[in-house]
């Protein structure tokens, strides 16, 4: 499964990185996980 970073999702959705940093932990994308301070979001969620 391919994972995308917050920056990649932000570009795809035309949102700011900082907004997604707030949204991702609250929305709880199925399969997303945190590595250190970096969110890994499954490509299928984007």
mmCIF file of the N, C-alpha and C atoms, coordinates in Angstrom:
data_MODEL
# 
_entry.id   MODEL 
# 
loop_
_atom_site.group_PDB 
_atom_site.id 
_atom_site.type_symbol 
_atom_site.label_atom_id 
_atom_site.label_alt_id 
_atom_site.label_comp_id 
_atom_site.label_asym_id 
_atom_site.label_entity_id 
_atom_site.label_seq_id 
_atom_site.pdbx_PDB_ins_code 
_atom_site.Cartn_x 
_atom_site.Cartn_y 
_atom_site.Cartn_z 
_atom_site.occupancy 
_atom_site.B_iso_or_equiv 
_atom_site.pdbx_formal_charge 
_atom_site.auth_seq_id 
_atom_site.auth_comp_id 
_atom_site.auth_asym_id 
_atom_site.auth_atom_id 
_atom_site.pdbx_PDB_model_num 
ATOM 1   N N  . UNK A 1 1  ? 0.839   -1.165 0.000  1.00 0.00 ? 1  UNK A N  1 
ATOM 2   C CA . UNK A 1 1  ? 0.000   0.000  0.000  1.00 0.00 ? 1  UNK A CA 1 
ATOM 3   C C  . UNK A 1 1  ? 0.895   1.242  0.000  1.00 0.00 ? 1  UNK A C  1 
ATOM 4   N N  . UNK A 1 2  ? 0.548   2.215  -0.821 1.00 0.00 ? 2  UNK A N  1 
ATOM 5   C CA . UNK A 1 2  ? 1.321   3.445  -0.905 1.00 0.00 ? 2  UNK A CA 1 
ATOM 6   C C  . UNK A 1 2  ? 0.758   4.475  0.072  1.00 0.00 ? 2  UNK A C  1 
ATOM 7   N N  . UNK A 1 3  ? 1.657   5.167  0.752  1.00 0.00 ? 3  UNK A N  1 
ATOM 8   C CA . UNK A 1 3  ? 1.276   6.199  1.706  1.00 0.00 ? 3  UNK A CA 1 
ATOM 9   C C  . UNK A 1 3  ? 1.743   7.562  1.211  1.00 0.00 ? 3  UNK A C  1 
ATOM 10  N N  . UNK A 1 4  ? 0.967   8.585  1.513  1.00 0.00 ? 4  UNK A N  1 
ATOM 11  C CA . UNK A 1 4  ? 1.302   9.951  1.150  1.00 0.00 ? 4  UNK A CA 1 
ATOM 12  C C  . UNK A 1 4  ? 1.527   10.764 2.416  1.00 0.00 ? 4  UNK A C  1 
ATOM 13  N N  . UNK A 1 5  ? 2.352   11.787 2.290  1.00 0.00 ? 5  UNK A N  1 
ATOM 14  C CA . UNK A 1 5  ? 2.602   12.674 3.425  1.00 0.00 ? 5  UNK A CA 1 
ATOM 15  C C  . UNK A 1 5  ? 1.536   13.767 3.468  1.00 0.00 ? 5  UNK A C  1 
ATOM 16  N N  . UNK A 1 6  ? 1.514   14.500 4.547  1.00 0.00 ? 6  UNK A N  1 
ATOM 17  C CA . UNK A 1 6  ? 0.587   15.624 4.682  1.00 0.00 ? 6  UNK A CA 1 
ATOM 18  C C  . UNK A 1 6  ? 0.828   16.629 3.557  1.00 0.00 ? 6  UNK A C  1 
ATOM 19  N N  . UNK A 1 7  ? 2.076   16.879 3.214  1.00 0.00 ? 7  UNK A N  1 
ATOM 20  C CA . UNK A 1 7  ? 2.395   17.832 2.138  1.00 0.00 ? 7  UNK A CA 1 
ATOM 21  C C  . UNK A 1 7  ? 1.831   17.382 0.797  1.00 0.00 ? 7  UNK A C  1 
ATOM 22  N N  . UNK A 1 8  ? 1.949   16.099 0.510  1.00 0.00 ? 8  UNK A N  1 
ATOM 23  C CA . UNK A 1 8  ? 1.429   15.573 -0.756 1.00 0.00 ? 8  UNK A CA 1 
ATOM 24  C C  . UNK A 1 8  ? -0.096  15.664 -0.815 1.00 0.00 ? 8  UNK A C  1 
ATOM 25  N N  . UNK A 1 9  ? -0.755  15.337 0.286  1.00 0.00 ? 9  UNK A N  1 
ATOM 26  C CA . UNK A 1 9  ? -2.214  15.434 0.342  1.00 0.00 ? 9  UNK A CA 1 
ATOM 27  C C  . UNK A 1 9  ? -2.643  16.892 0.233  1.00 0.00 ? 9  UNK A C  1 
ATOM 28  N N  . UNK A 1 10 ? -1.921  17.785 0.912  1.00 0.00 ? 10 UNK A N  1 
ATOM 29  C CA . UNK A 1 10 ? -2.254  19.218 0.881  1.00 0.00 ? 10 UNK A CA 1 
ATOM 30  C C  . UNK A 1 10 ? -2.197  19.760 -0.546 1.00 0.00 ? 10 UNK A C  1 
ATOM 31  N N  . UNK A 1 11 ? -1.178  19.393 -1.287 1.00 0.00 ? 11 UNK A N  1 
ATOM 32  C CA . UNK A 1 11 ? -1.066  19.836 -2.682 1.00 0.00 ? 11 UNK A CA 1 
ATOM 33  C C  . UNK A 1 11 ? -2.220  19.283 -3.512 1.00 0.00 ? 11 UNK A C  1 
ATOM 34  N N  . UNK A 1 12 ? -2.547  18.015 -3.293 1.00 0.00 ? 12 UNK A N  1 
ATOM 35  C CA . UNK A 1 12 ? -3.614  17.367 -4.049 1.00 0.00 ? 12 UNK A CA 1 
ATOM 36  C C  . UNK A 1 12 ? -4.971  17.999 -3.763 1.00 0.00 ? 12 UNK A C  1 
ATOM 37  N N  . UNK A 1 13 ? -5.225  18.350 -2.512 1.00 0.00 ? 13 UNK A N  1 
ATOM 38  C CA . UNK A 1 13 ? -6.504  18.928 -2.105 1.00 0.00 ? 13 UNK A CA 1 
ATOM 39  C C  . UNK A 1 13 ? -6.504  20.449 -2.127 1.00 0.00 ? 13 UNK A C  1 
ATOM 40  N N  . UNK A 1 14 ? -5.347  21.047 -2.450 1.00 0.00 ? 14 UNK A N  1 
ATOM 41  C CA . UNK A 1 14 ? -5.195  22.506 -2.501 1.00 0.00 ? 14 UNK A CA 1 
ATOM 42  C C  . UNK A 1 14 ? -5.512  23.166 -1.159 1.00 0.00 ? 14 UNK A C  1 
ATOM 43  N N  . UNK A 1 15 ? -4.898  22.597 -0.108 1.00 0.00 ? 15 UNK A N  1 
ATOM 44  C CA . UNK A 1 15 ? -5.008  23.129 1.250  1.00 0.00 ? 15 UNK A CA 1 
ATOM 45  C C  . UNK A 1 15 ? -3.612  23.373 1.786  1.00 0.00 ? 15 UNK A C  1 
ATOM 46  N N  . UNK A 1 16 ? -3.521  24.081 2.889  1.00 0.00 ? 16 UNK A N  1 
ATOM 47  C CA . UNK A 1 16 ? -2.207  24.319 3.488  1.00 0.00 ? 16 UNK A CA 1 
ATOM 48  C C  . UNK A 1 16 ? -1.779  23.111 4.324  1.00 0.00 ? 16 UNK A C  1 
ATOM 49  N N  . UNK A 1 17 ? -0.477  22.938 4.430  1.00 0.00 ? 17 UNK A N  1 
ATOM 50  C CA . UNK A 1 17 ? 0.069   21.846 5.243  1.00 0.00 ? 17 UNK A CA 1 
ATOM 51  C C  . UNK A 1 17 ? -0.385  21.990 6.692  1.00 0.00 ? 17 UNK A C  1 
ATOM 52  N N  . UNK A 1 18 ? -0.353  23.219 7.202  1.00 0.00 ? 18 UNK A N  1 
ATOM 53  C CA . UNK A 1 18 ? -0.697  23.433 8.606  1.00 0.00 ? 18 UNK A CA 1 
ATOM 54  C C  . UNK A 1 18 ? -2.156  23.087 8.899  1.00 0.00 ? 18 UNK A C  1 
ATOM 55  N N  . UNK A 1 19 ? -3.046  23.345 7.957  1.00 0.00 ? 19 UNK A N  1 
ATOM 56  C CA . UNK A 1 19 ? -4.448  22.984 8.144  1.00 0.00 ? 19 UNK A CA 1 
ATOM 57  C C  . UNK A 1 19 ? -4.597  21.467 8.211  1.00 0.00 ? 19 UNK A C  1 
ATOM 58  N N  . UNK A 1 20 ? -3.921  20.759 7.339  1.00 0.00 ? 20 UNK A N  1 
ATOM 59  C CA . UNK A 1 20 ? -4.006  19.297 7.354  1.00 0.00 ? 20 UNK A CA 1 
ATOM 60  C C  . UNK A 1 20 ? -3.372  18.696 8.601  1.00 0.00 ? 20 UNK A C  1 
ATOM 61  N N  . UNK A 1 21 ? -2.332  19.333 9.129  1.00 0.00 ? 21 UNK A N  1 
ATOM 62  C CA . UNK A 1 21 ? -1.714  18.852 10.369 1.00 0.00 ? 21 UNK A CA 1 
ATOM 63  C C  . UNK A 1 21 ? -2.729  18.879 11.511 1.00 0.00 ? 21 UNK A C  1 
ATOM 64  N N  . UNK A 1 22 ? -3.690  19.791 11.435 1.00 0.00 ? 22 UNK A N  1 
ATOM 65  C CA . UNK A 1 22 ? -4.748  19.881 12.441 1.00 0.00 ? 22 UNK A CA 1 
ATOM 66  C C  . UNK A 1 22 ? -5.851  18.872 12.138 1.00 0.00 ? 22 UNK A C  1 
ATOM 67  N N  . UNK A 1 23 ? -6.198  18.732 10.869 1.00 0.00 ? 23 UNK A N  1 
ATOM 68  C CA . UNK A 1 23 ? -7.317  17.871 10.460 1.00 0.00 ? 23 UNK A CA 1 
ATOM 69  C C  . UNK A 1 23 ? -7.009  16.381 10.604 1.00 0.00 ? 23 UNK A C  1 
ATOM 70  N N  . UNK A 1 24 ? -5.847  15.951 10.179 1.00 0.00 ? 24 UNK A N  1 
ATOM 71  C CA . UNK A 1 24 ? -5.528  14.510 10.110 1.00 0.00 ? 24 UNK A CA 1 
ATOM 72  C C  . UNK A 1 24 ? -5.737  13.789 11.446 1.00 0.00 ? 24 UNK A C  1 
ATOM 73  N N  . UNK A 1 25 ? -5.221  14.291 12.559 1.00 0.00 ? 25 UNK A N  1 
ATOM 74  C CA . UNK A 1 25 ? -5.442  13.543 13.812 1.00 0.00 ? 25 UNK A CA 1 
ATOM 75  C C  . UNK A 1 25 ? -6.913  13.509 14.244 1.00 0.00 ? 25 UNK A C  1 
ATOM 76  N N  . UNK A 1 26 ? -7.676  14.505 13.870 1.00 0.00 ? 26 UNK A N  1 
ATOM 77  C CA . UNK A 1 26 ? -9.084  14.572 14.278 1.00 0.00 ? 26 UNK A CA 1 
ATOM 78  C C  . UNK A 1 26 ? -9.986  13.697 13.409 1.00 0.00 ? 26 UNK A C  1 
ATOM 79  N N  . UNK A 1 27 ? -9.693  13.605 12.112 1.00 0.00 ? 27 UNK A N  1 
ATOM 80  C CA . UNK A 1 27 ? -10.529 12.854 11.184 1.00 0.00 ? 27 UNK A CA 1 
ATOM 81  C C  . UNK A 1 27 ? -10.292 11.346 11.320 1.00 0.00 ? 27 UNK A C  1 
ATOM 82  N N  . UNK A 1 28 ? -9.091  10.946 11.692 1.00 0.00 ? 28 UNK A N  1 
ATOM 83  C CA . UNK A 1 28 ? -8.732  9.532  11.847 1.00 0.00 ? 28 UNK A CA 1 
ATOM 84  C C  . UNK A 1 28 ? -8.931  8.756  10.545 1.00 0.00 ? 28 UNK A C  1 
ATOM 85  N N  . UNK A 1 29 ? -8.150  9.117  9.539  1.00 0.00 ? 29 UNK A N  1 
ATOM 86  C CA . UNK A 1 29 ? -8.174  8.400  8.270  1.00 0.00 ? 29 UNK A CA 1 
ATOM 87  C C  . UNK A 1 29 ? -7.867  6.931  8.524  1.00 0.00 ? 29 UNK A C  1 
ATOM 88  N N  . UNK A 1 30 ? -8.641  6.044  7.933  1.00 0.00 ? 30 UNK A N  1 
ATOM 89  C CA . UNK A 1 30 ? -8.452  4.614  8.109  1.00 0.00 ? 30 UNK A CA 1 
ATOM 90  C C  . UNK A 1 30 ? -7.094  4.193  7.556  1.00 0.00 ? 30 UNK A C  1 
ATOM 91  N N  . UNK A 1 31 ? -6.222  3.687  8.405  1.00 0.00 ? 31 UNK A N  1 
ATOM 92  C CA . UNK A 1 31 ? -4.908  3.225  7.984  1.00 0.00 ? 31 UNK A CA 1 
ATOM 93  C C  . UNK A 1 31 ? -3.801  4.252  8.136  1.00 0.00 ? 31 UNK A C  1 
ATOM 94  N N  . UNK A 1 32 ? -4.136  5.482  8.525  1.00 0.00 ? 32 UNK A N  1 
ATOM 95  C CA . UNK A 1 32 ? -3.102  6.509  8.718  1.00 0.00 ? 32 UNK A CA 1 
ATOM 96  C C  . UNK A 1 32 ? -2.359  6.225  10.019 1.00 0.00 ? 32 UNK A C  1 
ATOM 97  N N  . UNK A 1 33 ? -1.064  6.498  10.002 1.00 0.00 ? 33 UNK A N  1 
ATOM 98  C CA . UNK A 1 33 ? -0.283  6.308  11.215 1.00 0.00 ? 33 UNK A CA 1 
ATOM 99  C C  . UNK A 1 33 ? 0.813   7.368  11.298 1.00 0.00 ? 33 UNK A C  1 
ATOM 100 N N  . UNK A 1 34 ? 1.279   7.556  12.500 1.00 0.00 ? 34 UNK A N  1 
ATOM 101 C CA . UNK A 1 34 ? 2.280   8.572  12.791 1.00 0.00 ? 34 UNK A CA 1 
ATOM 102 C C  . UNK A 1 34 ? 3.637   7.908  12.926 1.00 0.00 ? 34 UNK A C  1 
ATOM 103 N N  . UNK A 1 35 ? 4.635   8.438  12.215 1.00 0.00 ? 35 UNK A N  1 
ATOM 104 C CA . UNK A 1 35 ? 6.018   7.995  12.336 1.00 0.00 ? 35 UNK A CA 1 
ATOM 105 C C  . UNK A 1 35 ? 6.801   9.198  12.836 1.00 0.00 ? 35 UNK A C  1 
ATOM 106 N N  . UNK A 1 36 ? 7.150   9.188  14.106 1.00 0.00 ? 36 UNK A N  1 
ATOM 107 C CA . UNK A 1 36 ? 7.773   10.369 14.695 1.00 0.00 ? 36 UNK A CA 1 
ATOM 108 C C  . UNK A 1 36 ? 6.755   11.492 14.708 1.00 0.00 ? 36 UNK A C  1 
ATOM 109 N N  . UNK A 1 37 ? 7.011   12.549 13.934 1.00 0.00 ? 37 UNK A N  1 
ATOM 110 C CA . UNK A 1 37 ? 6.078   13.669 13.817 1.00 0.00 ? 37 UNK A CA 1 
ATOM 111 C C  . UNK A 1 37 ? 5.433   13.724 12.435 1.00 0.00 ? 37 UNK A C  1 
ATOM 112 N N  . UNK A 1 38 ? 5.614   12.685 11.630 1.00 0.00 ? 38 UNK A N  1 
ATOM 113 C CA . UNK A 1 38 ? 5.123   12.670 10.261 1.00 0.00 ? 38 UNK A CA 1 
ATOM 114 C C  . UNK A 1 38 ? 3.946   11.721 10.113 1.00 0.00 ? 38 UNK A C  1 
ATOM 115 N N  . UNK A 1 39 ? 2.839   12.239 9.568  1.00 0.00 ? 39 UNK A N  1 
ATOM 116 C CA . UNK A 1 39 ? 1.675   11.403 9.282  1.00 0.00 ? 39 UNK A CA 1 
ATOM 117 C C  . UNK A 1 39 ? 1.862   10.704 7.947  1.00 0.00 ? 39 UNK A C  1 
ATOM 118 N N  . UNK A 1 40 ? 1.510   9.438  7.901  1.00 0.00 ? 40 UNK A N  1 
ATOM 119 C CA . UNK A 1 40 ? 1.511   8.620  6.685  1.00 0.00 ? 40 UNK A CA 1 
ATOM 120 C C  . UNK A 1 40 ? 0.061   8.258  6.415  1.00 0.00 ? 40 UNK A C  1 
ATOM 121 N N  . UNK A 1 41 ? -0.466  8.742  5.301  1.00 0.00 ? 41 UNK A N  1 
ATOM 122 C CA . UNK A 1 41 ? -1.886  8.585  4.978  1.00 0.00 ? 41 UNK A CA 1 
ATOM 123 C C  . UNK A 1 41 ? -2.002  7.682  3.745  1.00 0.00 ? 41 UNK A C  1 
ATOM 124 N N  . UNK A 1 42 ? -2.811  6.632  3.824  1.00 0.00 ? 42 UNK A N  1 
ATOM 125 C CA . UNK A 1 42 ? -2.961  5.746  2.676  1.00 0.00 ? 42 UNK A CA 1 
ATOM 126 C C  . UNK A 1 42 ? -3.443  6.525  1.451  1.00 0.00 ? 42 UNK A C  1 
ATOM 127 N N  . UNK A 1 43 ? -2.880  6.224  0.308  1.00 0.00 ? 43 UNK A N  1 
ATOM 128 C CA . UNK A 1 43 ? -3.235  6.906  -0.935 1.00 0.00 ? 43 UNK A CA 1 
ATOM 129 C C  . UNK A 1 43 ? -4.718  6.775  -1.232 1.00 0.00 ? 43 UNK A C  1 
ATOM 130 N N  . UNK A 1 44 ? -5.331  5.666  -0.896 1.00 0.00 ? 44 UNK A N  1 
ATOM 131 C CA . UNK A 1 44 ? -6.748  5.453  -1.174 1.00 0.00 ? 44 UNK A CA 1 
ATOM 132 C C  . UNK A 1 44 ? -7.652  6.427  -0.419 1.00 0.00 ? 44 UNK A C  1 
ATOM 133 N N  . UNK A 1 45 ? -7.154  7.046  0.652  1.00 0.00 ? 45 UNK A N  1 
ATOM 134 C CA . UNK A 1 45 ? -7.936  8.022  1.424  1.00 0.00 ? 45 UNK A CA 1 
ATOM 135 C C  . UNK A 1 45 ? -7.936  9.403  0.782  1.00 0.00 ? 45 UNK A C  1 
ATOM 136 N N  . UNK A 1 46 ? -7.066  9.606  -0.180 1.00 0.00 ? 46 UNK A N  1 
ATOM 137 C CA . UNK A 1 46 ? -6.923  10.955 -0.744 1.00 0.00 ? 46 UNK A CA 1 
ATOM 138 C C  . UNK A 1 46 ? -7.817  11.199 -1.911 1.00 0.00 ? 46 UNK A C  1 
# 
